[in-house]
């Protein structure tokens, strides 16, 4: 599935500002994502000892996205979350695009 990007942000490359909490001493950036020519490009670190923690992180991101869509476009957070979860499961089981991952230390 090609990603259709809505242009947002104010800095270079539509860069989003970090949340205020990101400036805390103990904060760590773990992922950045860009859409280029309809494809996703990611910069990330392993970050957690257990891979399962990424499930929590991805679920939290999905809930944040659902909240934004509900606030800006209407609809219920629950229905939007269910739609996101459905596509997420489908994409995990039958990817529409290959991912190429390189590790940079």
N, C-alpha and C positions, 0 to 999 in steps of 0.2 A: 504494500500500500504506500503510494507516494504521500509524503507529508505536505500539506498545504499550510504555508506559514502566513500568519497575520503579523505584519510588521509592527513591533512595539519597542519600547525602550528609548533611551535618550542618548546613550553614549556611543562609542565606536561599535560598529557591527550590531546596533540595537542592543547593546549590553544592558542588562538589568542591574539595578543597584543591589548590593547585598542587604539582607535584612539587618536591622540594628543589632540583633543578638550575635551576628557574625563577627563583631568586633570584640567579643569577650575573649579573655586570655586563653580559655580552654577550647575555643572554637576551632574546628578543622573543616576545610572544604573537601568534599569527597567526590563531587561530580559536577561537570559542566556539560551542556548539550547545545548543539547548533543544528539548524536545518539548512542544508546546502543542496540546491537543485533537487528538492523533494526527498532527500535522504538525511538520515540522522548521523551526526558525527559527535562522538563523546570523548571527553577527557575525564578519566577517573582513576581512583586508587582502590586497591583491595579494601583497605580501611577497617574491616572488622575481622575478628578471629574466626567467627562462624559465618558461612555463606548465607545461612537462613536470615540473618539480620537484614540482608538486602530485601527480603520479602516484606518486612515491616516498613523499611524505607520506601519501597515502591508503593505499598498500600497507602502510606501517609501522603505521598505525592499525588496519588489518584484522588484521595479525599480533598486535598487542596484544590486540585483542578476542578473537581465537581462543585466545590463551594464557589469558585470563580464563575463557572458557567451558570450555575443557578442564580447567582447575584446579578450577572450581566445580561443573561439571555432568558431568565425565567426557568420554570420547571423545578422539580424537587431534587434535592441533593441525592436522595436515595435512588431515584430513577436514573439520574446521570451517572452515579457511581456504578450502578448495575450495567449500564451500557459500556462504560469504560472497562469494567471487569470482564464482560463478555468478549470484547475485542482482545483484551490482554490474554485471556485463556486461549482464544482462537489463534492468536499470533504466536504464542508459545508452542502450540501443538503443530501448527502448519505455517511457518514463517513466509511472509510475502517477499522478504528480502534477506540476503545473506549478510552476516556481519563479519568483518575482518578485524580481529583484535590484535594489537601489538602491545607489548609490555615495555614500558620505559621506566627504568629504575632511577 
